[in-house]
Every structure is written in C-alpha cells, then in structure tokens.
Amino acid sequence: MAQGHSDNLLFLTDEQLRRAIEAMFFAYRGFTADPDRILSGMNYGRAHHRAIHFIHRTPGTTVNNLLSVLGVTKQSLNRVLRTLVEDGLVDSRVGTRDRRERHLHLTDAGEALERELSDAQRARMRAAFREAGPAAVSGFREVLEHMMDPELRRYFAAVKEGER
C-alpha cells in the first residue's frame, strides 16, 4: 500500500466511518439473505445457522464452548440445540472424560444443511471478492480481524484455515 494512501486511512471522517458502518449493515443483510430463505421454510433462524456453522467447524465442541463463541444465553442456546437435536441435525454425546459435558456433532442431515447454507454464502462472497479484486480479499479479512474482540480473534485464529 502506498504511504500516501495509508496516511489517508488514519484520518477517516465521521461521515466516512458512518458510510462504512452502513455498508457493513447492508452487506450483512445480503450475506444472511440466502441462508434466511433456506432456513425460513424449516422454522429456523440465524441462531440455528450460527450453531450449525460452528458445530461443523469444530466437531465435538462442547455446549459451554459454543456458548462462549456465540455469546448467547444458556437458555437461548438450549432452545436452539433442542430443536436441532429433535430434528435429527445435531447429535449430542456425553463426554468420555467428563460425563457432565455434551459434545456436539452434526448428523449427515446436519452436514447436508450446513453445506447448502455455506455454499450459498461462499458463492456470494466469491462473487464479491472476484468483483473487488485480489487486494480486497486480504484487506477485508484484516479489517474484520481487527474489529473482533481479542478472545474471539484468538478463537478465529485457532480454527485452522482450510479446515473442513
């Protein structure tokens, strides 16, 4: 990045930052539109989608770990997990070392739904990155990582790139 351009980024105006915030809102709306359509016919929402995504990314994750990652209440997560388990999308297994723990895995049906949801989002992101160009890919990710709270950034870094 050229030094002059870099210096300009250090002095963004409030209006430029407001536009960036609006862009994030509208991009998020687009990013979630396809999964929302897929899930609406199943009476699922974004909480179900996030749970499915992170169970897929870290098979065997515990309920407590998922609580930490999602930042939701235990009651809210239990409601989501109960429907996913009852509908045969998630398997909850008793821990081998600590029988109080529940380890979460997607079933074959859960894997198929996760694939459908993530395929839609990957297609949208792939098209956006293709349109924006290669420099945008690393810049976008870097900005997102710097917006994360430190604990979530560590979690994000721990889930190896290219896994699953």
Buried (B, 14 or more C-beta within 10 A) or exposed (E): EEEEEEEEEEEEEEEEEEEEEEEBEEBEEEBBEBBBEBBEEEEBBEBBBBBBBBBBBBEEBBBEBBBBBBEBEEEEBEBBBEBBBEBEBBBBEEEEEEEEBBBBBBBEEBBEBBEEBBEBBEEBBEEBEEEEEEEEBEEBEEEEEEEEEEEBBEBBEEEEEEEE
